[in-house]
Amino acid sequence: MWRSVWILGICILVTVSFSPAQDDPAPEKTEDIEHKSIHIPLEQGKFLTLQALLKSLLKEFSLEAPPDIGTTDRKIDLSGIKGFVAVRTISLTLGSKLDAEIDRGILILTYRREDMLEIKDTVRRSLVKILLRLFQAADNPLDIRDQKYGINKANTHEKAKLPVLLVHGIDSGPACFKDIIREFGSKWNIYVFKYPNDQAIRTSAEFMSEELGRSPYPPLCVLTHSMGALVVREYVSDPELYNTEVKKILMAVPPNHGSRIAGLRHVLEYAEAFRIVTAEDGKWKDVLIKVTSDGLGRAGDDLKPGSLFLDRLSRKKLPEGISCAVIAGEQGLMSEQQHNELVQWLNNKKKSITNMPLQMAFSKVVNDIEKTKEVIHGKGDIAVTVESAKLEGAVFFKIFRRNHLTILRGENSSPVFRVIDEFFSPEAQDKKEQ
């Protein structure tokens, strides 16, 4: 059921994403007996400061400022996708009784007079706390889990344990390895490498080299998820960067030949935002922190099939002495028939668009979706195709009925975990599969 809703959300939001810009501002809501509105000017037409928002709301509802607010210049960008999410968050934080919109560089909050007491009570009880979390994430998205960028220990280390470095992928972090850390913490000395995952992959590899060069590390085994494999490949294949011995690399769902999903990230961001801001279980507030903290940076460009980065990386070889293996997923989002039906539906939708520039933009999105085989059962894991995960020279290539996010989840009874355990076992003998 949720998959059908997710697909429909993408389709709807593709259309929304390419709605033509309006030259004329939205008509103002009249200040009549039914409605009231709060006007908050944005800095440079797009930045909302915490002080301006709180001052306006507290004044409107005749409340006193909490003593722990103090003075601050924290602000958040209300332009683009993150701005859309932030504006909707402000509205939902007030109990869905308030409409928020941006008009000519002004944030306009409109509500019905009859809802004033309810909104005032909500502001008094929870607004400040929620807004502080939102603005703190915008200020310093790196420390959401109290873990700074760089290489950190994830468990208690002992001399007899195997040293293993975990490297996450794009739009992710060390949390994707939580089940791995729980299951293997007793037998591994685990390190995690956290980095700005939306920057250029080459930059991330250079950062890894800097971090490993800060102090002596023992010869490492490395477990990567998604784009983390490309960061590690770039690191070990460049003699100028490679400064700490790596014995083994196990790549989980690596986009070794790119991912077309990278070209559709703007659509997926809208879909994720749509799902979160319309959630009714209250958990959207926690997930929102991640949505407002990630980015659409250079990593997305590097991941596109045929990119300059991937072309250059494909010409490099892993150093001798490194044993590499790959595990891939084939649990997609829809069947091939459903994928064809989606493309047909979008093509029919395109015919109803009369604006030529809009039609051209929409056609590009439809073309990208048509080529996106990552989402098809048996061909991909939603983000990476089985073919893209393959890497020449790997000692084995195993496929599991898992998707991109669940491939490293489970317990020690998981077949994926058994393969990981066997590969990193000191007693394991690397053999290429026939």
C-alpha positions in Angstrom: 0.0 0.0 0.0 2.7 2.5 1.0 4.6 1.8 -2.2 1.5 2.8 -4.3 1.1 6.0 -2.3 4.9 6.7 -2.7 4.7 6.2 -6.5 1.6 8.4 -6.7 3.3 11.0 -4.6 6.2 11.1 -7.0 3.9 11.5 -10.0 2.0 14.3 -8.4 5.1 16.0 -7.2 6.8 15.8 -10.5 4.0 17.9 -11.8 4.3 20.3 -8.9 8.0 20.6 -9.2 7.7 22.0 -12.7 4.7 24.2 -12.3 5.3 27.5 -14.2 6.5 30.4 -12.1 3.9 33.1 -11.4 4.9 36.6 -12.3 2.2 38.2 -10.2 2.3 37.6 -6.4 -0.4 35.6 -4.7 -3.5 37.8 -3.8 -3.5 38.9 -0.2 -6.0 37.4 2.2 -8.3 40.1 3.4 -8.1 41.2 7.0 -11.8 40.5 7.7 -13.6 39.2 10.7 -12.6 35.6 9.8 -8.9 35.7 9.3 -5.8 37.4 10.7 -2.3 37.3 9.2 1.3 37.8 10.5 3.8 39.3 8.1 7.5 38.5 8.7 10.1 40.0 6.3 12.9 37.6 5.2 16.5 38.7 5.1 17.6 39.0 1.5 14.2 37.8 0.5 14.8 34.2 1.6 16.4 33.9 5.1 14.2 33.6 8.2 15.8 34.4 11.5 14.7 32.7 14.7 14.4 36.0 16.5 12.1 37.5 13.8 9.9 34.4 13.9 9.6 34.2 17.6 9.2 37.9 18.1 6.3 38.0 15.7 4.5 35.0 17.1 5.0 36.0 20.7 3.7 39.5 20.0 0.8 38.2 18.0 -0.4 35.9 20.8 0.6 38.2 23.7 3.2 35.8 25.2 6.4 36.4 27.0 9.7 35.2 25.5 11.1 32.1 27.3 14.2 32.9 29.4 16.4 30.3 27.6 16.0 31.9 24.1 18.6 34.7 24.6 20.0 36.5 21.6 20.9 34.6 18.4 21.4 35.2 14.8 20.4 31.7 13.7 18.5 31.6 10.4 17.2 29.2 7.9 16.9 29.4 4.1 13.3 29.2 3.0 14.1 28.9 -0.7 14.0 25.7 -2.6 13.0 22.2 -1.3 14.3 22.7 2.2 12.3 26.0 2.4 9.2 24.2 1.4 9.6 21.7 4.2 10.4 24.3 6.7 7.4 26.4 5.8 5.1 23.4 6.1 6.8 22.5 9.4 6.0 25.9 10.9 2.4 25.4 9.8 2.0 21.9 11.2 3.8 22.8 14.4 0.9 25.1 15.1 -1.6 22.3 14.9 -2.5 22.6 11.2 -4.6 25.7 12.1 -2.3 28.1 10.4 -1.4 28.5 6.7 2.1 29.6 5.8 3.2 31.0 2.5 6.0 33.2 1.1 5.1 36.2 -1.0 7.6 38.8 -2.3 10.2 38.0 0.4 7.7 37.9 3.2 6.6 34.9 5.2 2.8 35.3 5.7 1.1 33.2 8.5 -2.7 33.3 8.2 -5.1 31.8 10.7 -8.8 32.0 11.6 -9.7 34.2 14.5 -11.7 31.4 16.1 -8.6 29.3 16.3 -6.5 31.9 18.1 -6.8 30.4 21.5 -5.9 26.9 20.4 -2.9 28.2 18.4 -1.8 30.4 21.4 -1.9 27.3 23.6 0.2 25.3 21.1 2.8 28.1 20.9 3.0 28.3 24.7 3.5 24.5 25.1 5.7 23.4 22.2 6.6 25.8 19.5 9.9 27.1 20.9 11.3 23.7 21.5 10.4 22.4 18.0 11.7 25.5 16.3 14.9 25.4 18.2 15.5 21.9 17.0 14.8 23.0 13.4 17.1 25.9 13.5 19.9 24.0 15.3 19.8 21.4 12.5 20.0 24.2 9.9 23.0 25.8 11.8 24.9 22.6 12.5 23.5 19.6 10.7 26.7 17.6 11.2 26.3 17.0 15.0 22.7 15.8 15.0 23.8 12.5 16.6 26.5 14.2 18.7 29.1 12.7 16.3 31.4 15.1 14.4 32.9 14.6 10.9 35.9 12.3 10.8 36.9 8.9 12.0 35.5 7.9 15.4 35.4 4.7 17.5 32.0 3.1 17.6 32.6 0.6 20.4 35.1 -0.5 23.1 38.4 -1.6 21.4 40.5 -4.5 22.5 43.8 -5.7 21.0 42.5 -9.1 19.9 39.7 -7.7 17.8 39.7 -7.2 14.0 39.9 -3.5 13.1 37.0 -2.6 10.7 36.2 0.8 9.2 32.6 1.5 8.2 31.9 4.1 5.5 28.4 5.3 4.7 27.0 6.7 1.5 25.1 9.7 0.2 22.2 11.2 2.3 23.2 8.9 5.1 25.5 8.6 8.1 26.9 6.1 10.6 23.3 5.2 11.7 22.9 3.0 8.7 25.4 0.6 10.4 23.6 0.4 13.7 22.7 -3.3 13.3 26.2 -4.1 12.1 27.7 -2.4 15.1 25.4 -4.3 17.5 26.0 -7.7 16.0 29.8 -7.5 15.4 30.8 -5.1 18.2 32.0 -8.0 20.3 34.5 -9.3 17.7 35.5 -6.1 15.8 37.2 -2.9 16.8 34.8 -0.7 14.8 35.6 2.7 13.4 33.1 4.9 11.5 34.0 7.5 8.9 31.5 10.4 8.8 31.9 13.0 6.1 29.9 15.7 4.2 28.2 13.2 2.0 26.9 15.6 -0.6 30.3 17.1 -1.5 32.4 15.8 -4.4 33.5 12.2 -3.9 37.1 13.1 -4.5 36.9 15.6 -1.7 35.5 13.0 0.6 38.4 10.6 -0.3 40.9 13.4 0.4 39.2 13.9 3.8 39.5 10.2 4.5 43.2 10.3 3.7 43.7 13.3 6.0 41.8 11.6 8.9 43.7 8.3 8.5 47.0 10.3 8.4 46.4 12.0 11.7 47.4 9.0 13.8 48.6 5.5 13.1 45.9 2.9 12.4 46.4 -0.9 12.1 45.8 -2.6 8.7 42.0 -2.2 8.2 39.1 -4.1 6.8 36.5 -1.8 5.3 32.7 -2.3 5.0 31.0 0.3 2.8 27.4 1.1 2.1 26.3 2.6 -1.2 28.4 5.6 -2.4 30.9 4.9 0.4 32.4 2.3 -1.9 33.4 5.0 -4.4 35.0 7.1 -1.7 37.1 4.1 -0.6 37.9 3.1 -4.1 39.1 6.6 -4.9 41.2 6.6 -1.7 43.0 3.3 -2.1 43.6 3.7 -5.9 45.4 7.0 -5.6 49.0 6.6 -4.3 48.9 10.3 -3.1 46.0 9.5 -0.8 46.5 5.9 0.2 48.4 6.1 3.5 46.9 3.3 5.7 47.0 -0.3 4.7 43.6 -1.9 3.7 43.3 -5.6 3.6 39.7 -6.2 2.6 36.8 -4.2 1.2 33.3 -5.5 1.3 31.0 -3.2 -0.7 27.2 -3.3 0.0 25.0 -2.1 -2.8 27.8 0.0 -4.4 26.9 2.3 -7.4 30.2 1.3 -9.1 28.8 2.3 -12.5 26.5 5.1 -11.3 22.9 5.5 -10.5 20.2 7.2 -12.5 18.4 8.0 -9.2 21.0 10.7 -8.8 19.4 12.6 -11.7 16.0 12.3 -10.0 17.0 13.4 -6.5 15.0 16.6 -6.7 11.9 14.5 -7.4 12.7 12.1 -4.6 13.3 15.0 -2.1 9.9 16.4 -2.9 8.4 12.9 -2.4 10.1 12.5 0.9 9.1 16.0 2.0 5.5 15.3 1.0 5.4 12.1 2.9 6.9 13.6 6.1 4.8 16.8 6.3 1.6 14.9 5.7 2.4 12.2 8.3 -0.1 11.9 11.1 1.8 9.7 13.6 3.9 12.6 14.9 7.2 11.0 14.0 7.7 13.4 11.1 9.3 15.9 13.4 12.3 13.7 14.0 12.7 12.6 10.4 12.4 16.3 9.3 15.8 17.0 10.9 17.5 14.8 8.3 15.5 16.2 5.4 16.5 19.8 6.2 20.1 18.8 6.8 21.1 17.0 3.6 21.9 18.6 0.3 21.9 18.4 -3.5 25.6 18.8 -4.0 28.5 17.6 -6.2 28.1 13.9 -5.1 24.8 13.7 -7.0 26.6 14.8 -10.2 29.5 12.3 -9.6 27.0 9.5 -9.3 25.3 10.0 -12.6 26.2 7.2 -15.1 29.0 8.3 -17.4 30.1 11.2 -15.2 33.7 12.4 -15.4 34.4 11.1 -12.0 33.1 7.6 -12.7 34.9 7.5 -16.0 38.2 8.4 -14.3 37.6 6.0 -11.4 36.9 3.1 -13.8 40.4 3.5 -15.2 42.0 3.0 -11.8 42.8 -0.4 -10.3 42.8 -1.4 -6.7 46.3 -2.0 -5.2 47.5 -5.6 -5.1 47.0 -7.3 -1.8 43.5 -5.8 -1.3 40.7 -8.4 -1.4 37.4 -6.9 -2.6 33.9 -8.4 -2.6 30.4 -7.1 -3.5 26.9 -7.8 -2.3 23.9 -6.3 -4.2 20.1 -6.1 -3.7 17.3 -6.9 -6.1 14.2 -5.8 -4.1 13.0 -2.9 -6.1 10.0 -0.6 -5.8 7.7 -2.0 -8.5 7.4 -4.7 -11.2 8.5 -4.0 -14.7 4.9 -3.9 -15.8 4.1 -1.2 -13.1 7.2 0.7 -14.2 5.9 0.7 -17.8 2.4 1.8 -16.7 4.0 4.7 -14.7 5.9 5.9 -17.7 2.8 5.6 -19.9 0.8 7.6 -17.3 3.4 10.3 -17.3 3.5 10.5 -21.1 -0.3 10.9 -21.1 0.1 13.7 -18.5 2.6 15.4 -20.7 0.2 15.7 -23.6 -2.1 17.9 -21.5 0.7 20.5 -20.9 0.4 23.4 -23.4 3.3 25.5 -22.1 6.3 24.6 -24.3 9.2 25.2 -21.8 7.2 23.3 -19.1 6.5 20.4 -21.5 10.3 20.2 -22.4 11.2 20.1 -18.7 8.5 17.5 -18.0 9.7 15.4 -20.9 13.2 15.3 -19.5 11.9 14.0 -16.1 9.7 11.3 -17.9 12.8 10.3 -19.9 14.9 10.0 -16.8 12.2 7.9 -15.0 11.9 5.6 -18.1 15.6 4.9 -17.9 15.6 4.3 -14.2 15.7 0.6 -13.9 16.9 0.8 -10.3 13.3 0.7 -9.1 12.3 -2.5 -10.8 12.1 -5.8 -8.9 14.9 -8.1 -9.9 16.9 -5.4 -11.6 17.7 -3.1 -8.8 17.4 -2.2 -5.1 15.5 1.1 -5.7 18.8 3.1 -5.8 21.3 0.9 -7.6 20.9 -1.7 -10.4 22.5 -5.1 -10.0 24.6 -4.5 -13.0 25.9 -1.2 -11.7 27.0 -2.9 -8.4 29.4 -5.3 -10.2 33.1 -4.7 -10.1 35.8 -6.4 -12.0 38.3 -8.3 -9.8 35.9 -8.9 -6.9 36.4 -12.3 -5.2 32.7 -12.8 -5.2 29.4 -11.0 -6.2 26.3 -12.1 -4.2 22.7 -10.9 -4.7 20.1 -10.7 -2.0 16.4 -10.1 -1.9 16.9 -6.8 -0.1 16.5 -3.1 -1.0 19.1 -0.4 -0.7 18.2 0.5 2.9 17.6 -2.9 4.4 20.7 -4.7 3.0 22.6 -4.1 6.2 19.7 -4.6 8.6 18.9 -7.7 10.6 20.6 -10.1 13.1 23.4 -12.6 13.0 21.0 -15.1 11.5 20.7 -12.9 8.4 22.3 -14.4 5.3 23.9 -11.1 4.5 25.5 -11.0 7.9 26.8 -14.5 7.5 28.5 -13.5 4.3 30.0 -10.4 5.9 31.2 -12.5 8.9 32.8 -15.1 6.7 34.5 -12.6 4.4 36.1 -10.7 7.2 37.0 -13.8 9.2 40.8 -14.0 9.5 40.6 -17.7 8.6 38.6 -17.1 5.4 40.3 -18.0 2.2 39.4 -15.6 -0.6 38.2 -17.5 -3.7 36.8 -16.1 -6.8 33.4 -17.5 -7.7 33.2 -19.4 -10.9 
